[in-house]
Amino acid sequence: MQLIHHTLSANFIGQEATIGNGDVFYAHAPAHNETLPNEFANVTTEQASLAVARATAAFGPYSSVTPQQRADFLEAIAQEIENLGDALIERAVLESGLPTGRITGERGRTTGQLRLFARLLREGSWVDARINPAPAGVPGPDRQPLPRPDLRRMLVPLGPVVVFGASNFPLAFSVAGGDTASALAAGCPVVCKAHPAHPGTSSLVGSAIIKAAQKTGIPDGVFSLLHADNDVAQGLVADPAIKAVGFTGSRRGGLALLRVAQQRTEPIPVFAEMSAVNPVVILPGAIAGDATTVAAGLAASVTLGVGQFCTNPGLIFLMQSPQTDVFLDTLAEKIRISAPATMLSTGIKRAYQDGIQHIQVMPGIHILAEADADAADNRTEGRPTILTTTAPQFLSNSELSHEIFGPSSLVVICRTEAELADCINSLEGQLTATLYATTHELAQSETNWIALLQEKAGRLLFGGLPTGVEVSEAMMHGGPFPATTDSRSTSVGTGAILRWVRPVSYQSFPDSLLPPALQDANPLGIWRNIDGEMTR
Amino acid sequence: MQLIHHTLSANFIGQEATIGNGDVFYAHAPAHNETLPNEFANVTTEQASLAVARATAAFGPYSSVTPQQRADFLEAIAQEIENLGDALIERAVLESGLPTGRITGERGRTTGQLRLFARLLREGSWVDARINPAPAGVPGPDRQPLPRPDLRRMLVPLGPVVVFGASNFPLAFSVAGGDTASALAAGCPVVCKAHPAHPGTSSLVGSAIIKAAQKTGIPDGVFSLLHADNDVAQGLVADPAIKAVGFTGSRRGGLALLRVAQQRTEPIPVFAEMSAVNPVVILPGAIAGDATTVAAGLAASVTLGVGQFCTNPGLIFLMQSPQTDVFLDTLAEKIRISAPATMLSTGIKRAYQDGIQHIQVMPGIHILAEADADAADNRTEGRPTILTTTAPQFLSNSELSHEIFGPSSLVVICRTEAELADCINSLEGQLTATLYATTHELAQSETNWIALLQEKAGRLLFGGLPTGVEVSEAMMHGGPFPATTDSRSTSVGTGAILRWVRPVSYQSFPDSLLPPALQDANPLGIWRNIDGEMTR
């Protein structure tokens, strides 16, 4: 029991399970609104620095681990997470208030993600090898004064990185989530800062990673898990040995880390996914035949997971049409019969309720529907709510375009395409933008709606619901600010590995001293660009 | 004559040749140390904003230009630069003090670079298309609750960008240099700020770009060329419509732009290539048979272009060996017989001379050799100089590792491998690191010299000279800070196009509404990643 208790609340400074020397805190169970008994202790700045020092020492050895060994490591992490069995599921449900089915699904997403990166490593072409061989024989006359050198380039890891666990995905965007999986795949040691909303879940997953490292011979220091307060966490970002930062959370939290990073002597990339309202644009043709299916689908997307997905559709732009009332009536009905449900924390519930109350009293804002069951007196349940307004009101009040994290959406009724275009142009950057339209009306319109939406978002949906985020090669989960601080990267899918790498060129190297990915014989059998041609 | 004179000194706000409403200034001819007669006038903040507004308006139209049209545009720029003929060469020689042969070669590099990007566009695979098709038939049981969507991803341009011309490459890193070529290839409108050291050259090249745009039907506003003071230039970086910045120049200049960018609400990438000393590491085996060839090569590299290449080898770490004296004697002899030559400006000459004088009086620093001809009284000539010191002295004085821009190098004699490793570990990030060694001694050494150098640089050379920078697929011209502010990108070679793009995913789109690169039939015939497999 001592061991289990220890694992549940440990920090891991490298492979060493450690009690923090900082403040003691407790986890909270939002569904029961009660504090849980296990004691957690934050690390101090000194302990955090020790984790960074171990990560730094591990970088060289981890860089020389083969891709196959790194793949074994990632697969072992997936296996060890599964080996935690119901204890992990129960703890995550307890700490997050999310239902068992959702957490079980999220575990599958997490292990699937780890195994996807393992496959990417075994396939190997992700290193983007490019080779310009030295020409045999004499150089052409245009190569005065110097002959063309042998030049070979591939991606190499940046160095130790810091990953922050997210509150809304205790597994898939936390300790062994996408940032950790992609960084470890890239060859970067990870110092992970646990989210305080699910510390036990974090320690359990941390223990799984440590076990996997030990079983697959991964150097000590490649992974650390720390419970830490904001000062210590910001100290991690400021540490000169840290070369990149991954974060998913609030706009305030992400910007605070960005500011810390900007005060460093050496600039480093900060990948903070922060805030999005994920606009949905509905042109008349798309609902001319059937407005109810679209409305019911959006109601389900707004309330899915109590509106706590980063791709939750918070703004719906509806072109006025004969179907407007049918659409709104259906949306309203579906919301009324939806049930309030437990949100991730009392703080998040309070912020959600305050956000709705703040908006609903503004001029021109109407409540279209709320869930029939009132959740005002419950400290953690969020009540689904749909508000409406007009385009001119929306355009005159920039607060209406800000995210309210939770199960609500604002429907903006637009009378003209010009109003709709103005609304879209007024938006900040987004993770997703969804367009309901017929190809016929797009061809007729004077506005290029796809181009307009593309400027604002990382993922465009033609119909459908933004709340499902596929983990695959083609996923882009990111977008222009403030959706993320760096629109050039994704936090989901195989592309996430590109966050943590930089290109290096090797000039005139003997074949035997080149990394295998760049050797003449192509021993890894990967796809490579040779003088502009892809070959394997 | 009015027209020619006008072209030589114009700003181009979009395609409109415009006289600046700001301060008047004149170009300087460093070789003759004289001010040239033509009058230039900086733009005001209002005029700069107009250029940004035109770039912003042009972004949509330019995004919908086909890759073939963009390729035509780049090739037309190359042609129009060649059409400028001797007038361009003469002006660039006059303003830079660089010899005609060097400028002619640089023109070839510039046009070659433009044509390389045109080929990249015509081939088309650079957009990194990734496709996860929706599976035919029912989804597998693991795809509850949602079937897998059709998801397709490619790279799209960021938006309007600002490019700063460099002083040391009036053509290849300036108005139509690598940053402009790669940004225009990516689909980003460019607002270019001319370097004041070669304003006439800049206006001439700007006029060539404008002509090429007009001939190939490229929208007005896709390119602007501005003469501007620092305040106006920084205003460009701060403009909310600008989405990225490219810069090559001094550390102070690059960091100033970075700070401006960091004060923006929306963070944007700043690609500033700034400062490098490009260490050369010589292990005994590499010169055991022939120290004179290596020494003579390095002497030539140090003095090439009066030491004004960003890859100039400013630090040589030499392991003490029986060949040390032969190496140093040869190096000294080659430097003594080298000739002082005109530097880019009186300011650069002064900074070079001050830098040498500052260092040479420091404890433990010796002058190994200077060019016999004294250049102290000449206002623009730089005198080649080699200094020596010991590893302990080097390690105790961080100033010795800073760049002195010009034809000098500091040789650091190391008695042990541990001393050498300490010296390398003490370095900041570099564009290049060169290793002279035998494979035998690398295998014998306890230190992984390649790994050690790789942490410090973007390009590793096994022997050879760092001063040649190939323009090709495999070139990485960049590196850890302060070599650049973003080690994940290159400013030379086809990889430079990745500076200016972000991924976008298209989910469940009808084939006809997808960009051609992502359509089922692969009409562009490009390489694409489909469910992890490369296909064409």
Interface residues (C-beta under 8 A of the other chain):
Chain A: G60 S63 S64 G108 R119 L120 E123 S125 R130 I131 N132 D142 L146 R148 P149 L151 R152 R153 V156 L158 G159 L258 Q262 T265 E266 P267 P269 G429 T439 L442 N448 I450 A451 Q454 E455 A457 G458 R459 L460 L461 F462 G463 G464 G468 E470 S472 E473 A474 M475 M476 G478 P480 F481 P482 T485 D486 S487 R488 T490 T494 G495 V501 R502 P503 V504 S505 Y506 Q507 S508 F509 P510 S512 L513 W527 N529 D531 G532 M534 R536
Chain B: G60 S63 S64 G108 R119 L120 E123 S125 R130 I131 N132 D142 L146 R148 P149 L151 R152 R153 V156 L158 G159 L258 Q262 T265 E266 P267 P269 G429 T439 L442 N448 I450 A451 Q454 E455 A457 G458 R459 L460 L461 F462 G463 G464 G468 E470 S472 E473 A474 M475 M476 G478 P480 F481 P482 T485 D486 S487 R488 T490 T494 G495 V501 R502 P503 V504 S505 Y506 Q507 S508 F509 P510 S512 L513 W527 N529 D531 G532 M534 R536
